């Protein structure tokens, strides 16, 4: 959360730079055993890059997430983040 707040503050100070848009209050529903994808309670299906999959595979059902339009997915429960290659809302 601190990173998100700092990012928003820096974007507003930079003048003209637009802040990324994020959706919070999203929770993990299911995690692929290899961390390649997750599904959420809000109907999102998120595919991760291979670098992020190593961390994502340890995320748990019920973990709270924030999904941003630049592909950043922040897990607030284990204080990590992943980079999505694709986010689909079902």
N, CA, C and O atoms as a MOPAC input file, in Angstrom:
PM7 MOZYME 1SCF
protein

 N      0.82600 1    -1.18400 1     0.00000 1
 C      0.00000 1     0.00000 1     0.00000 1
 C      0.87500 1     1.25300 1     0.00000 1
 O      0.54300 1     2.24900 1    -0.64300 1
 N      2.00700 1     1.19800 1     0.73400 1
 C      2.89800 1     2.35000 1     0.76300 1
 C      3.43300 1     2.65400 1    -0.63400 1
 O      3.56600 1     3.81700 1    -1.01500 1
 N      3.74600 1     1.58200 1    -1.40800 1
 C      4.25200 1     1.77900 1    -2.76600 1
 C      3.20100 1     2.45200 1    -3.63700 1
 O      3.52600 1     3.32900 1    -4.43700 1
 N      1.94800 1     2.04700 1    -3.48700 1
 C      0.86900 1     2.63400 1    -4.27500 1
 C      0.70900 1     4.11100 1    -3.94700 1
 O      0.58300 1     4.93700 1    -4.85100 1
 N      0.71300 1     4.44900 1    -2.66600 1
 C      0.56400 1     5.84300 1    -2.24100 1
 C      1.73900 1     6.67500 1    -2.74200 1
 O      1.55000 1     7.78200 1    -3.24600 1
 N      2.96500 1     6.13900 1    -2.60100 1
 C      4.13800 1     6.86600 1    -3.07200 1
 C      4.07700 1     7.06700 1    -4.58700 1
 O      4.43500 1     8.13200 1    -5.08800 1
 N      3.62600 1     6.04900 1    -5.31000 1
 C      3.50800 1     6.16000 1    -6.75900 1
 C      2.52800 1     7.24200 1    -7.16100 1
 O      2.78700 1     8.01100 1    -8.08700 1
 N      1.40000 1     7.30300 1    -6.46700 1
 C      0.40100 1     8.32600 1    -6.76400 1
 C      0.92800 1     9.72100 1    -6.44500 1
 O      0.68300 1    10.66800 1    -7.19200 1
 N      1.65300 1     9.84500 1    -5.32900 1
 C      2.22500 1    11.13900 1    -4.96700 1
 C      3.26800 1    11.58500 1    -5.98400 1
 O      3.27800 1    12.74400 1    -6.39900 1
 N      4.14600 1    10.66800 1    -6.38700 1
 C      5.17100 1    11.01100 1    -7.36600 1
 C      4.55800 1    11.40200 1    -8.69900 1
 O      5.03500 1    12.33000 1    -9.35300 1
 N      3.51400 1    10.71000 1    -9.10500 1
 C      2.85300 1    11.02800 1   -10.37100 1
 C      2.22900 1    12.41200 1   -10.32900 1
 O      2.26400 1    13.13700 1   -11.32400 1
 N      1.65800 1    12.78700 1    -9.18900 1
 C      1.02500 1    14.10100 1    -9.09600 1
 C      2.06300 1    15.21700 1    -9.04800 1
 O      1.81200 1    16.31400 1    -9.54700 1
 N      3.22100 1    14.95200 1    -8.45500 1
 C      4.28500 1    15.94800 1    -8.38100 1
 C      4.97900 1    16.10600 1    -9.73100 1
 O      5.45200 1    17.19300 1   -10.06500 1
 N      5.04000 1    15.02900 1   -10.50400 1
 C      5.75300 1    15.04600 1   -11.78200 1
 C      5.10900 1    15.98400 1   -12.79400 1
 O      5.74600 1    16.35000 1   -13.78200 1
 N      3.88700 1    16.37300 1   -12.57300 1
 C      3.21700 1    17.32300 1   -13.45400 1
 C      2.95800 1    16.76000 1   -14.83500 1
 O      3.88500 1    16.59600 1   -15.62800 1
 N      1.72200 1    16.46800 1   -15.12000 1
 C      1.36200 1    15.93700 1   -16.41700 1
 C      1.40300 1    14.42400 1   -16.49100 1
 O      0.78300 1    13.83600 1   -17.37600 1
 N      2.10900 1    13.79100 1   -15.59800 1
 C      2.15800 1    12.32900 1   -15.61100 1
 C      0.85600 1    11.79100 1   -15.04800 1
 O      0.37800 1    12.24800 1   -14.01000 1
 N      0.29300 1    10.82300 1   -15.73900 1
 C     -0.97800 1    10.28500 1   -15.26300 1
 C     -0.73000 1     9.09900 1   -14.34400 1
 O      0.15400 1     8.28000 1   -14.59700 1
 N     -1.50400 1     9.01300 1   -13.29400 1
 C     -1.38400 1     7.91900 1   -12.33600 1
 C     -2.08100 1     6.69000 1   -12.89000 1
 O     -3.07000 1     6.79000 1   -13.61500 1
 N     -1.54800 1     5.53100 1   -12.53500 1
 C     -2.19500 1     4.30300 1   -12.98600 1
 C     -3.50900 1     4.11800 1   -12.24300 1
 O     -3.66400 1     4.54900 1   -11.10000 1
 N     -4.43300 1     3.48000 1   -12.90400 1
 C     -5.73900 1     3.19500 1   -12.32100 1
 C     -5.71000 1     1.78600 1   -11.74400 1
 O     -5.20900 1     0.85900 1   -12.38100 1
 N     -6.24700 1     1.62600 1   -10.54200 1
 C     -6.21600 1     0.33200 1    -9.86600 1
 C     -7.58900 1    -0.02600 1    -9.31100 1
 O     -8.40700 1     0.84300 1    -9.00800 1
 N     -7.81500 1    -1.32400 1    -9.18700 1
 C     -9.03500 1    -1.85400 1    -8.59100 1
 C     -8.62600 1    -2.64600 1    -7.36100 1
 O     -7.81800 1    -3.57000 1    -7.45600 1
 N     -9.17900 1    -2.29200 1    -6.20400 1
 C     -8.87400 1    -3.00100 1    -4.96600 1
 C    -10.04400 1    -3.85700 1    -4.52600 1
 O    -11.02400 1    -4.01300 1    -5.25400 1
 N     -9.93500 1    -4.40500 1    -3.33600 1
 C    -10.99000 1    -5.25600 1    -2.77400 1
 C    -11.27900 1    -6.45800 1    -3.66900 1
 O    -12.43400 1    -6.84500 1    -3.84900 1
 N    -10.22800 1    -7.03800 1    -4.22300 1
 C    -10.32200 1    -8.24100 1    -5.03900 1
 C     -9.61200 1    -9.34100 1    -4.26600 1
 O     -8.55800 1    -9.10400 1    -3.67500 1
 N    -10.17700 1   -10.54000 1    -4.26600 1
 C     -9.59600 1   -11.63100 1    -3.48900 1
 C     -9.30300 1   -12.84000 1    -4.36800 1
 O    -10.06800 1   -13.16600 1    -5.27500 1
 N     -8.17600 1   -13.50300 1    -4.08200 1
 C     -7.78700 1   -14.70200 1    -4.82100 1
 C     -8.81800 1   -15.79200 1    -4.58500 1
 O     -9.21400 1   -16.05700 1    -3.45000 1
 N     -9.24400 1   -16.41600 1    -5.66500 1
 C    -10.15700 1   -17.55600 1    -5.58000 1
 C     -9.39100 1   -18.86400 1    -5.78600 1
 O     -9.56000 1   -19.81500 1    -5.02300 1
 N     -8.55200 1   -18.90500 1    -6.81900 1
 C     -7.78000 1   -20.10700 1    -7.12000 1
 C     -6.43500 1   -19.70800 1    -7.71500 1
 O     -6.33900 1   -18.74300 1    -8.47300 1
 N     -5.38500 1   -20.47700 1    -7.35600 1
 C     -4.03800 1   -20.24200 1    -7.86400 1
 C     -3.56700 1   -21.48600 1    -8.60800 1
 O     -3.66500 1   -22.59700 1    -8.08600 1
 N     -3.05600 1   -21.30600 1    -9.82300 1
 C     -2.44400 1   -22.40300 1   -10.56400 1
 C     -1.24000 1   -22.90500 1    -9.77400 1
 O     -0.51500 1   -22.10500 1    -9.18100 1
 N     -1.01900 1   -24.21000 1    -9.75800 1
 C      0.07100 1   -24.77000 1    -8.95300 1
 C      1.44300 1   -24.24900 1    -9.37900 1
 O      2.36900 1   -24.24100 1    -8.56800 1
 N      1.59400 1   -23.81800 1   -10.62000 1
 C      2.86200 1   -23.26400 1   -11.09600 1
 C      2.90000 1   -21.73700 1   -11.03100 1
 O      3.91100 1   -21.12800 1   -11.37900 1
 N      1.80400 1   -21.11500 1   -10.58600 1
 C      1.73800 1   -19.66400 1   -10.48000 1
 C      1.55000 1   -18.94800 1   -11.80400 1
 O      1.71200 1   -17.73000 1   -11.87600 1
 N      1.21000 1   -19.68500 1   -12.85200 1
 C      1.04300 1   -19.07800 1   -14.17600 1
 C     -0.21300 1   -18.22200 1   -14.25700 1
 O     -0.25600 1   -17.27800 1   -15.04600 1
 N     -1.23700 1   -18.52700 1   -13.46200 1
 C     -2.48000 1   -17.76000 1   -13.48300 1
 C     -3.19600 1   -17.86900 1   -12.14000 1
 O     -2.94600 1   -18.78100 1   -11.35200 1
 N     -4.08500 1   -16.92000 1   -11.90500 1
 C     -4.99500 1   -16.97900 1   -10.76000 1
 C     -6.37700 1   -16.56000 1   -11.23700 1
 O     -6.52000 1   -15.88200 1   -12.25400 1
 N     -7.38800 1   -16.97300 1   -10.48800 1
 C     -8.73500 1   -16.44300 1   -10.69300 1
 C     -9.12800 1   -15.73500 1    -9.40500 1
 O     -8.62300 1   -16.05200 1    -8.32800 1
 N    -10.03800 1   -14.77000 1    -9.53000 1
 C    -10.44400 1   -13.98400 1    -8.36800 1
 C    -11.94700 1   -14.09200 1    -8.14100 1
 O    -12.69800 1   -14.54000 1    -9.00800 1
 N    -12.36000 1   -13.67200 1    -6.95700 1
 C    -13.78300 1   -13.69900 1    -6.61200 1
 C    -14.59300 1   -12.72400 1    -7.45900 1
 O    -15.81100 1   -12.86200 1    -7.57200 1
 N    -13.92600 1   -11.74300 1    -8.05200 1
 C    -14.62000 1   -10.74400 1    -8.87400 1
 C    -14.72100 1   -11.16200 1   -10.34100 1
 O    -15.24100 1   -10.41400 1   -11.16800 1
 N    -14.22300 1   -12.35800 1   -10.66300 1
 C    -14.32500 1   -12.85900 1   -12.02500 1
 C    -13.13100 1   -12.55600 1   -12.91400 1
 O    -13.19700 1   -12.79400 1   -14.12000 1
 N    -12.04600 1   -12.03900 1   -12.36000 1
 C    -10.84200 1   -11.79000 1   -13.14600 1
 C    -10.06100 1   -13.09000 1   -13.31900 1
 O     -9.97300 1   -13.89700 1   -12.39300 1
 N     -9.50200 1   -13.28500 1   -14.49400 1
 C     -8.54400 1   -14.34900 1   -14.75600 1
 C     -7.25800 1   -13.63800 1   -15.13800 1
 O     -7.22900 1   -12.87600 1   -16.10500 1
 N     -6.19000 1   -13.88300 1   -14.38000 1
 C     -4.94700 1   -13.14200 1   -14.55200 1
 C     -3.82700 1   -14.11000 1   -14.89900 1
 O     -3.55100 1   -15.04500 1   -14.14700 1
 N     -3.17900 1   -13.88400 1   -16.04500 1
 C     -2.01100 1   -14.65500 1   -16.46500 1
 C     -0.76300 1   -13.85800 1   -16.10700 1
 O     -0.68500 1   -12.66100 1   -16.38100 1
 N      0.21900 1   -14.53000 1   -15.49100 1
 C      1.44300 1   -13.85600 1   -15.05600 1
 C      2.63000 1   -14.22000 1   -15.92700 1
 O      2.66500 1   -15.28900 1   -16.53700 1
 N      3.61300 1   -13.31000 1   -15.98100 1
 C      4.84600 1   -13.62600 1   -16.69500 1
 C      5.62100 1   -14.67300 1   -15.89500 1
 O      5.34700 1   -14.88900 1   -14.71400 1
 N      6.58200 1   -15.31600 1   -16.53900 1
 C      7.29600 1   -16.42100 1   -15.89400 1
 C      8.10600 1   -15.95400 1   -14.68800 1
 O      8.29500 1   -16.71900 1   -13.74300 1
 N      8.58200 1   -14.72200 1   -14.70500 1
 C      9.33000 1   -14.19000 1   -13.56800 1
 C      8.43600 1   -14.07900 1   -12.32600 1
 O      8.86200 1   -14.43200 1   -11.22600 1
 N      7.21900 1   -13.59700 1   -12.49300 1
 C      6.28800 1   -13.40900 1   -11.37500 1
 C      5.70900 1   -14.72100 1   -10.86600 1
 O      5.36400 1   -14.83400 1    -9.69000 1
 N      5.60100 1   -15.71600 1   -11.74800 1
 C      4.95900 1   -16.98100 1   -11.38400 1
 C      5.61900 1   -17.63700 1   -10.17600 1
 O      4.94300 1   -18.30600 1    -9.39500 1
 N      6.92100 1   -17.45800 1   -10.01000 1
 C      7.62900 1   -18.02700 1    -8.86300 1
 C      7.11300 1   -17.51000 1    -7.53400 1
 O      7.10800 1   -18.24800 1    -6.54900 1
 N      6.67900 1   -16.25600 1    -7.48400 1
 C      6.08900 1   -15.68500 1    -6.26600 1
 C      4.60100 1   -15.99200 1    -6.18100 1
 O      4.08200 1   -16.32500 1    -5.11500 1
 N      3.92300 1   -15.87400 1    -7.31300 1
 C      2.46700 1   -16.04800 1    -7.34800 1
 C      2.06000 1   -17.45400 1    -6.90500 1
 O      0.99800 1   -17.62300 1    -6.30600 1
 N      2.88200 1   -18.46000 1    -7.18700 1
 C      2.52100 1   -19.83100 1    -6.83000 1
 C      2.32300 1   -20.01100 1    -5.31900 1
 O      1.71200 1   -20.99000 1    -4.89200 1
 N      2.83400 1   -19.07800 1    -4.51000 1
 C      2.68000 1   -19.15600 1    -3.06000 1
 C      1.51300 1   -18.31900 1    -2.53800 1
 O      1.26000 1   -18.30600 1    -1.33400 1
 N      0.80100 1   -17.62100 1    -3.41900 1
 C     -0.37200 1   -16.86700 1    -3.00400 1
 C     -1.47300 1   -17.84200 1    -2.62400 1
 O     -1.53900 1   -18.95200 1    -3.15400 1
 N     -2.33000 1   -17.42900 1    -1.71300 1
 C     -3.37300 1   -18.31100 1    -1.18100 1
 C     -4.77200 1   -17.79100 1    -1.49700 1
 O     -4.98600 1   -16.58800 1    -1.64800 1
 N     -5.70900 1   -18.71400 1    -1.59200 1
 C     -7.11700 1   -18.33300 1    -1.74100 1
 C     -7.48700 1   -17.42900 1    -0.57500 1
 O     -7.17100 1   -17.72300 1     0.57800 1
 N     -8.15300 1   -16.33600 1    -0.88300 1
 C     -8.55400 1   -15.37800 1     0.14100 1
 C     -7.61100 1   -14.19700 1     0.28900 1
 O     -7.96700 1   -13.21200 1     0.93700 1
 N     -6.40900 1   -14.26600 1    -0.29700 1
 C     -5.48400 1   -13.13200 1    -0.22400 1
 C     -6.10100 1   -11.91600 1    -0.91100 1
 O     -6.74100 1   -12.04200 1    -1.95500 1
 N     -5.90300 1   -10.73100 1    -0.31400 1
 C     -6.43600 1    -9.47500 1    -0.85200 1
 C     -5.48700 1    -8.91100 1    -1.90300 1
 O     -4.27600 1    -8.84500 1    -1.69300 1
 N     -6.05800 1    -8.50200 1    -3.04500 1
 C     -5.27300 1    -7.99200 1    -4.16500 1
 C     -5.72800 1    -6.60700 1    -4.59600 1
 O     -6.86400 1    -6.20000 1    -4.35500 1
 N     -4.81100 1    -5.89800 1    -5.23700 1
 C     -5.12300 1    -4.70900 1    -6.00800 1
 C     -4.61200 1    -4.97300 1    -7.41700 1
 O     -3.46600 1    -5.38700 1    -7.59000 1
 N     -5.45100 1    -4.73800 1    -8.42900 1
 C     -5.09500 1    -4.96400 1    -9.82600 1
 C     -5.02500 1    -3.60500 1   -10.51300 1
 O     -5.99000 1    -2.84100 1   -10.48700 1
 N     -3.87500 1    -3.30400 1   -11.13200 1
 C     -3.67900 1    -2.00700 1   -11.78800 1
 C     -3.61900 1    -2.15800 1   -13.30200 1
 O     -3.26100 1    -3.21400 1   -13.82500 1
 N     -3.98100 1    -1.07400 1   -13.99600 1
 C     -4.05700 1    -1.12700 1   -15.45800 1
 C     -2.70100 1    -1.25600 1   -16.14900 1
 O     -2.65400 1    -1.50600 1   -17.35400 1
 N     -1.60500 1    -1.09200 1   -15.42200 1
 C     -0.28100 1    -1.30200 1   -16.01500 1
 C      0.18400 1    -2.75100 1   -15.87400 1
 O      1.31400 1    -3.08400 1   -16.23100 1
 N     -0.70300 1    -3.61900 1   -15.34500 1
 C     -0.38400 1    -5.03300 1   -15.18800 1
 C      0.13500 1    -5.41200 1   -13.81500 1
 O      0.33400 1    -6.59500 1   -13.53900 1
 N      0.35600 1    -4.44300 1   -12.95600 1
 C      0.82600 1    -4.74100 1   -11.60800 1
 C     -0.31700 1    -5.32000 1   -10.78300 1
 O     -1.41200 1    -4.75800 1   -10.74500 1
 N     -0.05500 1    -6.44700 1   -10.12100 1
 C     -1.02100 1    -7.05700 1    -9.21300 1
 C     -0.33400 1    -7.13700 1    -7.85500 1
 O      0.69300 1    -7.80000 1    -7.70900 1
 N     -0.90100 1    -6.46300 1    -6.87000 1
 C     -0.30800 1    -6.37800 1    -5.54200 1
 C     -1.06800 1    -7.28900 1    -4.59700 1
 O     -2.29000 1    -7.19400 1    -4.48400 1
 N     -0.34600 1    -8.17700 1    -3.91400 1
 C     -0.92400 1    -9.04600 1    -2.89400 1
 C     -0.62900 1    -8.40200 1    -1.54500 1
 O      0.52800 1    -8.31700 1    -1.13500 1
 N     -1.66600 1    -7.95300 1    -0.86000 1
 C     -1.49300 1    -7.24400 1     0.40500 1
 C     -1.25400 1    -8.18900 1     1.57500 1
 O     -0.72700 1    -7.77100 1     2.60600 1
 N     -1.63200 1    -9.45100 1     1.43200 1
 C     -1.48000 1   -10.38900 1     2.54000 1
 C     -0.06900 1   -10.94600 1     2.66100 1
 O      0.38000 1   -11.22900 1     3.77100 1
 N      0.64100 1   -11.11200 1     1.54900 1
 C      2.01800 1   -11.59600 1     1.68200 1
 C      3.03700 1   -10.55800 1     1.21000 1
 O      4.21300 1   -10.86600 1     1.01600 1
 N      2.55900 1    -9.31600 1     1.02900 1
 C      3.42800 1    -8.17900 1     0.73200 1
 C      4.31400 1    -8.42500 1    -0.49200 1
 O      5.52400 1    -8.19800 1    -0.45200 1
 N      3.69600 1    -8.89000 1    -1.57400 1
 C      4.43600 1    -9.11700 1    -2.81100 1
 C      3.60100 1    -8.62300 1    -3.98400 1
 O      2.43700 1    -8.25600 1    -3.82500 1
 N      4.20900 1    -8.62200 1    -5.15100 1
 C      3.45800 1    -8.24100 1    -6.33900 1
 C      3.94000 1    -9.04300 1    -7.53300 1
 O      5.04900 1    -9.57600 1    -7.54700 1
 N      3.07600 1    -9.11400 1    -8.53200 1
 C      3.39700 1    -9.81500 1    -9.76700 1
 C      3.05300 1    -8.93800 1   -10.94900 1
 O      2.29700 1    -7.97400 1   -10.82900 1
 N      3.61600 1    -9.28200 1   -12.08900 1
 C      3.34300 1    -8.54600 1   -13.31800 1
 C      2.48600 1    -9.41300 1   -14.23300 1
 O      2.91800 1   -10.46700 1   -14.70000 1
 N      1.27500 1    -8.95100 1   -14.47600 1
 C      0.34400 1    -9.70500 1   -15.31500 1
 C      0.66100 1    -9.48900 1   -16.78500 1
 O      0.98400 1    -8.37900 1   -17.20800 1
 N      0.56400 1   -10.56400 1   -17.55600 1
 C      0.66900 1   -10.45500 1   -19.00600 1
 C     -0.70100 1   -10.17100 1   -19.59900 1
 O     -0.83000 1    -9.50400 1   -20.62600 1
 N     -1.72800 1   -10.69600 1   -18.92400 1
 C     -3.09400 1   -10.54200 1   -19.43000 1
 C     -4.05500 1   -10.59000 1   -18.25400 1
 O     -3.90600 1   -11.41400 1   -17.35200 1
 N     -5.04500 1    -9.70000 1   -18.26800 1
 C     -6.11300 1    -9.69200 1   -17.26600 1
 C     -7.43200 1    -9.71000 1   -18.02500 1
 O     -7.69900 1    -8.83200 1   -18.84500 1
 N     -8.25300 1   -10.71800 1   -17.74500 1
 C     -9.54600 1   -10.85700 1   -18.40600 1
 C    -10.62400 1   -10.84700 1   -17.33800 1
 O    -10.51500 1   -11.55000 1   -16.33300 1
 N    -11.65800 1   -10.05700 1   -17.55000 1
 C    -12.80900 1   -10.02900 1   -16.62900 1
 C    -13.89700 1   -10.88700 1   -17.24500 1
 O    -14.39000 1   -10.59000 1   -18.33300 1
 N    -14.27800 1   -11.97100 1   -16.53700 1
 C    -15.31500 1   -12.87200 1   -17.05900 1
 C    -16.67400 1   -12.39800 1   -16.65800 1
 O    -17.67400 1   -13.02600 1   -17.00400 1

